[in-house]
Amino acid sequence: MTANSRRPRGLRLWPVGTALALTFTAAIAVAATAFFIGWDLLGARSLKPERQLTSSTLFDLVKLSFGVVAGAGALVALVVAYRRQRVDEDGALRESTRLHTERFTTAVSQLGDESAAVRLGGVHALAGLADDAPTRALRQTCIDVLCAYVRLPYTLEAHLPTGDIAARHAYVSLREVRHTVIRLIRDHLQLDADHPRSWGGHDFDFTGAVFDGGDFGGAKFHGGTADFSRVSFAAGHVSFTFASFAGDGSGNFRGASFDGGTVSFSHTTFDGTIFDEVTVDFRGASFTGGTVNFRGASFTGGMINFDGVSFEGSAVDFREAYFSSRTVRFFRVDFRAGAVDFSGARGTVPNGLVPPSGAPLPAGLTIPPAWHQTP
């Protein structure tokens, strides 16, 4: 990308002469249209000729001339006032953007401070900036920085040097800042889409991040993308309880690793809006430890893809989940040494989950009795 393509585009206005010419042309066209419509509605056939110009007719012509001049002046004033309003609005936006940039720079510098208290202040400042951002793009920039902070390299508590108090204090401080970011994102995604501080419809990129806890409960990932691809859910409790993923590409867990702790998708709604498009993608995810809970989750539309998933060594709970269509896929799934329980699940059998008639169920897979008779 060149420097010119990155340069902000300023206010674009037509030259005043062009604007006036187009305005007069449009006014004449509207007046002519109105005249001929009125002429037709009145049923007029022709004009009555006058052989001699009377004082009354002359006075009407003078009034008509002054009316035309006044109308032209009003059009000029209207165009000038419109241009002035646009320039004022553009100036206000530029000033607001300049102030936003200054505050943004200060907040980002706080995120790099050694003090956890200062970093927490920077996180809240960025969230406030996102709320007050004058444009959608500037709000997205603030969100991108917060997500990037969660993606930074992170050492789990289990990997800290034994007896290193300083390292543990640093870990606890960093964990508090990271969980504050997650909490602020969740709080803003719980708001209704028309709320002025809702972050709904924006993109959240957590690619490759390490999670050792965090609460996304009740968050509405609608309209934008929520990218959890190659994420490691390594420890603690991560909750998506009562969250909802709706729209094309709204949830991407492709290649994620569920290898410790507990992840809960209990009563989560996966509601696609575009048939045959992937709404939530777990392809290639690895469930190798801990507990993952989809209990009571609702898979109501779109494509929910578990193809190629490995449930090796995890307890995965789909009990009482609801499947309303056959667009949930479980092809080439590895159930070795895992415990995947669909007891009490309702609705349509997911594609590829149940082996062909007569073939035994994979060890560790439990399905409702009614699904055994499904062809």
N, C-alpha and C positions, 0 to 999 in steps of 0.2 A: 504494500500500500504506500502510495506516494504522499509527500507532505501536503500537496494540494488537495488530495482526496480526503485527508483527515481534517482540513481546515473547516471550521464551522461555517455553515451557510447563513448569510445574513438575511435581512428582510428583503424580499424581492417585490418591487412595485413597478408597474408600468410607468413610462414617462408621462408627465402630466398632460402633454398635448395628445398623446394616444388615448389616455383615459378620458379626456374631455370629448374627443371625437367619437369614441365608442359610446359615451353616455348620451351625447346629442343624437347619435344615430338611433340608439335604442329608444330615446324619448320620442323621436319623430315617428318611429315604427309603431310604438304603442298608441300615440295620438292618432295616427292614420287608421290603425285598426279599429280604434274606438269610434272614429268618425264614420267609417264605412259600415260598421255594425249598426250604429244609430241611424244612418241614412236608410239602411235596409229595413230596420224595424219600423221606421216612420212611414215606410212605403213611398218615399219621395221619388218622383220620376225625372224631374229636371229643375234647374234653377230659374227663378223668374227674372228676366233681364230688366234692367233699369236704364232708360234712355238718358236720364239727367241725374247727376249726383246731388242729393239733397244734403242739408246740414246735418240731419239725423244720421244718415249713412256715413257721412264724413266723420262724425263724432264716434260712431261705432268702430270705424277703421282705426281712429286714433287710439281708442281703448284697446283694440286688438293688438296694435303695435306695442303699446306699453305692457300689455299682458305677456306678449312673447318675450320682450326684453326682461321683464321680471322673472319669468319662468327660466330663461337662460341663466340669469344671475343666480337663481336658486339652485340650479343644477351645478353651476361652478362652485358655489358655496358648499353644496353637498359633497362633491368630489374632494375638495380641499379638506373639509372636516373629516371625511373618511380617511384620507391619507394621513392627516395629523394624528387621528386616533390610532391607526396602525403603527405609526412611528413611535407614539408614546407607549403602546403596549409592548412593542419590541424592545424599547429602552428599559422598561420595567422588567421584562424577562431577562435581559442581559445583566441588569444589576442583581436580580435575584440569583442568577446562575453564578455570578462572580462571588457573591457572599456565600453561596453554597459550596463553591470550590474552596474558598478559604477555610470554612468550617470542616470540610472533608479532609483537607490536608492535615489539619490539627488532629482530627479524630484518628486518622490512619497512623500518624506518628505516635499516638498514645498506645496503639496496639503493639508496637515494638518496644515499649518500655519494660524495664526489668521488674518494676513493681506490679504485682497482680491487681492492686487497687486502681492504678492508673489504667491498666489494660481494660478492667471492667468499665471504667469511665469511658474509655474509647468505644467499647462495644455499645453502650447505651447511647453515646453520642451519634454513632453511625445509624443506629435504629431510629433515633429522632430525626436525623438528616433524611433518611428514607421516607419518613412520614411527611416531612416538609418539602420534599424535592419538587422543584417547579415543573419538571418534566418526567415522563415515565422512564426515559432512558437513564436519567440521573438516579432515580430510585433503584433501577436495576443494578447500577454500578455499586451502590451501597450494599445491596444484597449480595452481589458477587464477592465483595471484599469479606463480608461476614462468612460466607460459605468457604472462601479460600482459607480463612483462619482455621476452620474445622479440618480442612484437608492437609494442614501442615504436619510434618513428621511428629509422631506422638509415641512415647514409650509407655507401655502399660505398667501398672503397679507390680505385676508378677515378674516383670523383667528388670526391676530396679536392683541395684547392687544391695546385697544384704547389709543392714546396719548403717546405710548411708542416709543420715537424717536430712541433710541438705537436699539430696536428690528427692527424697519423699516430700519434703515441703514444696519443692518446685513442682513436683507432679500434682500435688493436691491443689496448688494455686492455678496451674494450667487447666486442670480438670474443671475447676469452678468457672473459669472464663469460658471454656468450650461449652459447658452445659448451660451457661447463661445465653450464649448465642442460640443454641437449640431452643431454649425456652422462649426467647423473643420471637424467633421464626414461627414457632407453634402458635404463640399468642396472636400474632398478626394474621395467620392463616385460619384461625378460628372465627375471625370476623366475617360478617356478610360481605359479599362481593361488592356491594354498593357503598360500603363504609369507606370514608375518605382515607383511613389508615390501613385498609386491608391490603395485603400483599398478594392476594389471589391473582392468578393469571401471569405471575412472574416466574422466572426460571430459577431453580435451585440445584446447583452442581456440587454434589458431595463425592464425586468420583474418586475412588481409592482411599477414602477416609477411614480411619479406625474409630469405632465407637465402643466405649466401655460404659454405656448408659446414656440416657437421654429420653425425653418425653415429647413425642409428636402427637399425643392423643388428641383426637378431635380436629386435627388439622385438615383443611380442605385443599388438596392438591388438584386444583381445577384450572384448565385453560393453559397453563404453562407446562414446563417439564420439571420433573423431580428425578434427578439422576443419582441413583445409589449404586451404579455399576462398579464392580470390583471393590465394593466396600467390605470391610471386615468387622462383623459384629462379634467382638472378641471377649467381652466380659460385661458384667453388670446387667442391668435390665433396660432394654430399649423398647419403648411402647409406641405402637401405632393404633392403640385401641380407639375405636369409634372414629378413626380417620377415614377419609374418602379420597379415592383416586378416580378422576373422571376426565374423559377426553383422550384424544389420540396422543400417545407417548407421554402420558402424565406420570407414569411410574416406571423407572428402569432399574431393576435389581440384577441385571445380567452379570454373571460372573461373581456375584457377591458371595462372601464366605460367612456362614453361620457356624462359627467354631468355638463358641463359649458363651456363657451367660444365658440370658433369656431374652427372646424377641417376641413381642406380642402383637399379632394382627387381629386380636379378638374383636368381633363385631365391626371390622373394617369393611367398607363398601368399595368394590371394584366395579365401576359403572362406566362402560365404554360408550362412546357416541358414534363411532364409525365402524361399521361391520368389516371384519377381516383386517382391521388395523390393530397393531399391538397396543393395548392400553397399559398393561403392566407386564413387564418382562423379567422372568426369573431364569431365563435360559442359561445353562451352564453353572448355575449357583451350586454351592457346596454346603450341605448341612452336615457338618462333621462333629458337632458337639453341642452341649447345652440343650435348651428347649425352645422351640418355635411354636407359637400359638396362633392358629387361624380359627379358633373356636368361634362359631357364630358369625363368621365372615360371610359377606354376601357378594357373589360373583354374578352380576346381573347383566353384563353386556360387554361388547368389545372382545378383544383377544387377550386372554390371560395365559401366558406361555410358561410352562414348567419343563419344556423339552430339555433332555440332557441333564436334568438335575440329579445330584447325588445326595441321597438321604443316609449316608453312611455314619452311623454312630449317634444320630440325633433323635430326639423324641419330638415329632411334629404332629400337632393336634389340629385336625380339620373337623372335629366333632361339631355336629349341629350347624355346619356351614350350609349355605344355600347356593345351588348352581342352577341358574335359570336358562342356560343355553349350552350348546355343545361347542362353544368357542373357548373352553378351558382345555388346555392340552397337557398331557403327561406322557409323551412318547419318549422312548429310550431312557427311561428313568431307572436309576440304580437304587434299589431298596436294601442293599446289603447291610446287615447289622443295625439297621435303623428301625424305628417304631413309628409308623405313619398310620394314624387312626382317623378313619372317616365315619366312625360310629354315629348314627343319628343324623348323618348328612342327608339333605333333601334336594329334590329337583333332578335335573338331567345328569346322567353319568358323564364325567369329564372324558374327553376323547383320549384313548390310549391308556387309560388307567386300569381297566379290567381286561385281563387276558382273554383270548378267544374262547368260545365255549369248550369246556372240557379241560382246559389248561389250568394248572394249579395257580393259586395266588402267590406272589412273591412272599418270602418269609418277612414278617414284620409289617405287612400291609393288612389293615382291617377295614372292611367295607360293610355297608348296611346289607342285610339279607336280600332286600329287593333288588339290589344291583347285581346279585349273582345270576339272576334270570335275564338280565339285560343282554340282548344279542350283540 
